[in-house]
Amino acid sequence: MGKLAGKVMWAVAGGAASKMARSYTRSALHRDNGAPRLPRKARRQEGIGMMLGWAVATGVLLAIADVLSEQGKDAAHAR
């Protein structure tokens, strides 16, 4: 029963932290009257081109991290 209580405690703490972060972010991104703080151009969806650009950039970063990780493993084995 001790492990279950620990898991429940972490679940409650994680849920509370998530809710607090969401409410803080929401209040930071909106004015008191509910209007977004972002300029109109930033609020518009740029479409599939922007989405694909972010996907490619993320893939490039992950590929670089993977290569660097593999090089680190090879260097550790060479010693």
C-alpha positions as CSV (number, residue, x, y, z in Angstrom):
1,M,0.0,0.0,0.0
2,G,3.0,2.3,0.6
3,K,4.0,2.3,-3.1
4,L,0.4,3.2,-4.2
5,A,0.2,6.1,-1.7
6,G,3.5,7.4,-3.1
7,K,2.3,7.2,-6.6
8,V,-1.0,8.9,-5.8
9,M,1.0,11.7,-4.0
10,W,3.2,12.3,-7.0
11,A,0.1,12.2,-9.3
12,V,-1.6,14.8,-7.2
13,A,1.5,17.0,-7.0
14,G,2.0,16.7,-10.7
15,G,-1.6,17.6,-11.4
16,A,-1.4,20.6,-9.1
17,A,1.8,21.8,-10.7
18,S,0.4,21.4,-14.2
19,K,-2.8,23.3,-13.3
20,M,-0.8,26.1,-11.7
21,A,1.5,26.4,-14.8
22,R,-1.5,26.4,-17.1
23,S,-3.3,29.1,-15.1
24,Y,-0.1,31.3,-14.9
25,T,0.5,30.9,-18.6
26,R,-3.1,31.7,-19.5
27,S,-3.0,34.8,-17.3
28,A,0.3,35.9,-18.8
29,L,-0.9,35.6,-22.4
30,H,-4.3,37.3,-21.9
31,R,-5.3,40.8,-20.7
32,D,-7.8,41.3,-17.9
33,N,-10.7,41.7,-20.4
34,G,-9.8,38.3,-22.0
35,A,-8.2,39.6,-25.2
36,P,-4.9,38.0,-26.2
37,R,-1.7,39.9,-25.5
38,L,-0.1,38.7,-28.7
39,P,-0.2,40.9,-31.8
40,R,-2.7,40.0,-34.5
41,K,0.0,38.6,-36.9
42,A,1.3,36.2,-34.2
43,R,-2.2,35.0,-33.4
44,R,-2.9,34.0,-37.0
45,Q,-2.2,30.4,-38.1
46,E,0.5,30.5,-40.7
47,G,-0.7,27.2,-42.2
48,I,1.0,23.9,-43.1
49,G,4.3,25.6,-44.2
50,M,5.0,26.8,-40.7
51,M,4.1,23.5,-39.2
52,L,6.4,21.6,-41.6
53,G,9.2,24.1,-40.9
54,W,9.0,23.4,-37.2
55,A,8.9,19.7,-37.8
56,V,12.0,19.8,-40.0
57,A,13.8,22.0,-37.4
58,T,12.9,19.7,-34.6
59,G,14.1,16.7,-36.7
60,V,17.4,18.3,-37.4
61,L,18.0,19.1,-33.8
62,L,17.1,15.5,-32.7
63,A,19.4,14.1,-35.5
64,I,22.3,16.2,-34.3
65,A,21.7,15.2,-30.7
66,D,21.7,11.5,-31.8
67,V,24.9,11.8,-33.7
68,L,26.6,13.6,-30.8
69,S,25.4,11.0,-28.4
70,E,26.7,8.1,-30.6
71,Q,30.1,9.9,-31.0
72,G,30.3,10.2,-27.2
73,K,29.6,6.5,-26.8
74,D,32.2,5.6,-29.4
75,A,34.8,7.8,-27.6
76,A,34.0,6.2,-24.3
77,H,34.5,2.7,-25.7
78,A,37.8,3.7,-27.4
79,R,39.4,4.6,-24.1
